[in-house]
Amino acid sequence: MSDTEHFYQSHIFVCQNERPDGHPRGCCQAAGATRLRNYMKVRVKELGIAAARVNTAGCLDRCELGPVMVIYPQGTWYRYDNQDDIDEILQTHLIEGRVVDRLQLQPDQ
Protein backbone atom coordinates (compact mmCIF):
# COMPACT_ATOMS: atom_id res chain seq x y z
CA MET A 1 0.00 0.00 0.00
CA SER A 2 1.45 3.37 -0.98
CA ASP A 3 1.24 6.54 1.08
CA THR A 4 -1.71 7.75 -1.01
CA GLU A 5 -3.87 4.62 -0.67
CA HIS A 6 -6.24 4.41 2.29
CA PHE A 7 -8.55 1.70 3.51
CA TYR A 8 -11.34 4.29 3.82
CA GLN A 9 -11.53 7.53 1.88
CA SER A 10 -13.74 9.17 4.51
CA HIS A 11 -14.25 8.78 8.23
CA ILE A 12 -17.42 10.28 9.66
CA PHE A 13 -17.14 10.83 13.41
CA VAL A 14 -20.58 11.25 14.95
CA CYS A 15 -20.81 12.63 18.47
CA GLN A 16 -22.70 10.35 20.86
CA ASN A 17 -21.90 12.20 24.08
CA GLU A 18 -24.52 12.14 26.82
CA ARG A 19 -24.79 14.58 29.69
CA PRO A 20 -27.33 14.72 32.49
CA ASP A 21 -30.71 16.28 31.69
CA GLY A 22 -30.61 20.04 32.08
CA HIS A 23 -26.85 20.37 31.62
CA PRO A 24 -26.14 23.96 30.48
CA ARG A 25 -24.12 22.83 27.46
CA GLY A 26 -26.66 20.27 26.30
CA CYS A 27 -25.54 17.14 24.48
CA CYS A 28 -25.82 15.50 21.11
CA GLN A 29 -27.46 12.40 22.59
CA ALA A 30 -30.46 14.41 23.80
CA ALA A 31 -30.87 15.77 20.26
CA GLY A 32 -31.29 12.29 18.76
CA ALA A 33 -27.68 11.59 17.80
CA THR A 34 -27.86 7.80 18.20
CA ARG A 35 -31.01 7.41 16.15
CA LEU A 36 -29.56 9.60 13.40
CA ARG A 37 -26.18 7.84 13.50
CA ASN A 38 -27.94 4.49 13.09
CA TYR A 39 -29.87 5.89 10.13
CA MET A 40 -26.62 7.21 8.61
CA LYS A 41 -24.93 3.80 8.87
CA VAL A 42 -27.82 2.15 7.04
CA ARG A 43 -27.92 4.86 4.35
CA VAL A 44 -24.16 4.63 3.69
CA LYS A 45 -24.63 0.93 2.92
CA GLU A 46 -27.79 1.48 0.88
CA LEU A 47 -26.06 4.14 -1.22
CA GLY A 48 -23.04 1.90 -1.75
CA ILE A 49 -20.54 4.34 -0.25
CA ALA A 50 -18.05 1.58 0.54
CA ALA A 51 -15.10 3.92 1.07
CA ALA A 52 -16.73 5.68 4.05
CA ARG A 53 -16.81 4.60 7.67
CA VAL A 54 -19.32 5.96 10.18
CA ASN A 55 -17.70 5.99 13.63
CA THR A 56 -19.15 6.75 17.04
CA ALA A 57 -17.28 9.54 18.82
CA GLY A 58 -17.32 10.76 22.36
CA CYS A 59 -17.69 14.45 23.02
CA LEU A 60 -16.53 16.59 20.10
CA ASP A 61 -16.82 19.71 22.32
CA ARG A 62 -19.42 21.56 20.26
CA CYS A 63 -22.28 20.48 22.49
CA GLU A 64 -24.42 23.60 22.19
CA LEU A 65 -24.59 23.08 18.41
CA GLY A 66 -25.43 19.36 18.45
CA PRO A 67 -25.91 16.93 17.09
CA VAL A 68 -22.60 17.31 15.26
CA MET A 69 -20.27 15.26 13.08
CA VAL A 70 -16.90 15.79 11.47
CA ILE A 71 -15.81 14.20 8.20
CA TYR A 72 -12.15 13.45 7.58
CA PRO A 73 -9.82 13.78 5.79
CA GLN A 74 -11.37 17.16 4.91
CA GLY A 75 -12.10 18.08 8.52
CA THR A 76 -15.55 19.38 7.59
CA TRP A 77 -17.93 19.86 10.52
CA TYR A 78 -21.70 19.61 10.21
CA ARG A 79 -24.71 20.11 12.40
CA TYR A 80 -27.80 18.11 11.45
CA ASP A 81 -31.34 17.74 12.76
CA ASN A 82 -33.02 14.95 10.85
CA GLN A 83 -32.79 12.21 8.24
CA ASP A 84 -33.15 14.70 5.39
CA ASP A 85 -30.03 16.51 6.63
CA ILE A 86 -28.15 13.20 6.79
CA ASP A 87 -29.25 12.33 3.24
CA GLU A 88 -28.10 15.72 1.98
CA ILE A 89 -24.69 15.39 3.65
CA LEU A 90 -24.16 11.89 2.28
CA GLN A 91 -25.23 12.81 -1.24
CA THR A 92 -23.56 16.20 -1.49
CA HIS A 93 -20.38 15.72 0.55
CA LEU A 94 -19.54 12.05 0.12
CA ILE A 95 -20.94 11.30 -3.34
CA GLU A 96 -20.65 14.65 -5.12
CA GLY A 97 -17.63 15.98 -3.23
CA ARG A 98 -19.17 19.34 -2.29
CA VAL A 99 -19.75 20.97 1.08
CA VAL A 100 -23.31 21.41 2.35
CA ASP A 101 -23.04 25.10 3.18
CA ARG A 102 -26.30 25.38 5.12
CA LEU A 103 -25.25 22.66 7.57
CA GLN A 104 -21.51 23.33 7.79
CA LEU A 105 -20.13 24.59 11.08
CA GLN A 106 -17.45 27.25 11.02
CA PRO A 107 -14.39 27.23 13.33
CA ASP A 108 -15.71 30.21 15.32
CA GLN A 109 -19.01 28.53 16.16
C-alpha positions as CSV (number, residue, x, y, z in Angstrom):
1,M,0.0,0.0,0.0
2,S,1.4,3.4,-1.0
3,D,1.2,6.5,1.1
4,T,-1.7,7.7,-1.0
5,E,-3.9,4.6,-0.7
6,H,-6.2,4.4,2.3
7,F,-8.6,1.7,3.5
8,Y,-11.3,4.3,3.8
9,Q,-11.5,7.5,1.9
10,S,-13.7,9.2,4.5
11,H,-14.3,8.8,8.2
12,I,-17.4,10.3,9.7
13,F,-17.1,10.8,13.4
14,V,-20.6,11.2,15.0
15,C,-20.8,12.6,18.5
16,Q,-22.7,10.3,20.9
17,N,-21.9,12.2,24.1
18,E,-24.5,12.1,26.8
19,R,-24.8,14.6,29.7
20,P,-27.3,14.7,32.5
21,D,-30.7,16.3,31.7
22,G,-30.6,20.0,32.1
23,H,-26.8,20.4,31.6
24,P,-26.1,24.0,30.5
25,R,-24.1,22.8,27.5
26,G,-26.7,20.3,26.3
27,C,-25.5,17.1,24.5
28,C,-25.8,15.5,21.1
29,Q,-27.5,12.4,22.6
30,A,-30.5,14.4,23.8
31,A,-30.9,15.8,20.3
32,G,-31.3,12.3,18.8
33,A,-27.7,11.6,17.8
34,T,-27.9,7.8,18.2
35,R,-31.0,7.4,16.1
36,L,-29.6,9.6,13.4
37,R,-26.2,7.8,13.5
38,N,-27.9,4.5,13.1
39,Y,-29.9,5.9,10.1
40,M,-26.6,7.2,8.6
41,K,-24.9,3.8,8.9
42,V,-27.8,2.2,7.0
43,R,-27.9,4.9,4.3
44,V,-24.2,4.6,3.7
45,K,-24.6,0.9,2.9
46,E,-27.8,1.5,0.9
47,L,-26.1,4.1,-1.2
48,G,-23.0,1.9,-1.7
49,I,-20.5,4.3,-0.2
50,A,-18.0,1.6,0.5
51,A,-15.1,3.9,1.1
52,A,-16.7,5.7,4.0
53,R,-16.8,4.6,7.7
54,V,-19.3,6.0,10.2
55,N,-17.7,6.0,13.6
56,T,-19.1,6.7,17.0
57,A,-17.3,9.5,18.8
58,G,-17.3,10.8,22.4
59,C,-17.7,14.5,23.0
60,L,-16.5,16.6,20.1
61,D,-16.8,19.7,22.3
62,R,-19.4,21.6,20.3
63,C,-22.3,20.5,22.5
64,E,-24.4,23.6,22.2
65,L,-24.6,23.1,18.4
66,G,-25.4,19.4,18.4
67,P,-25.9,16.9,17.1
68,V,-22.6,17.3,15.3
69,M,-20.3,15.3,13.1
70,V,-16.9,15.8,11.5
71,I,-15.8,14.2,8.2
72,Y,-12.2,13.4,7.6
73,P,-9.8,13.8,5.8
74,Q,-11.4,17.2,4.9
75,G,-12.1,18.1,8.5
76,T,-15.6,19.4,7.6
77,W,-17.9,19.9,10.5
78,Y,-21.7,19.6,10.2
79,R,-24.7,20.1,12.4
80,Y,-27.8,18.1,11.4
81,D,-31.3,17.7,12.8
82,N,-33.0,14.9,10.8
83,Q,-32.8,12.2,8.2
84,D,-33.2,14.7,5.4
85,D,-30.0,16.5,6.6
86,I,-28.2,13.2,6.8
87,D,-29.3,12.3,3.2
88,E,-28.1,15.7,2.0
89,I,-24.7,15.4,3.7
90,L,-24.2,11.9,2.3
91,Q,-25.2,12.8,-1.2
92,T,-23.6,16.2,-1.5
93,H,-20.4,15.7,0.6
94,L,-19.5,12.1,0.1
95,I,-20.9,11.3,-3.3
96,E,-20.7,14.7,-5.1
97,G,-17.6,16.0,-3.2
98,R,-19.2,19.3,-2.3
99,V,-19.7,21.0,1.1
100,V,-23.3,21.4,2.4
101,D,-23.0,25.1,3.2
102,R,-26.3,25.4,5.1
103,L,-25.2,22.7,7.6
104,Q,-21.5,23.3,7.8
105,L,-20.1,24.6,11.1
106,Q,-17.5,27.2,11.0
107,P,-14.4,27.2,13.3
108,D,-15.7,30.2,15.3
109,Q,-19.0,28.5,16.2
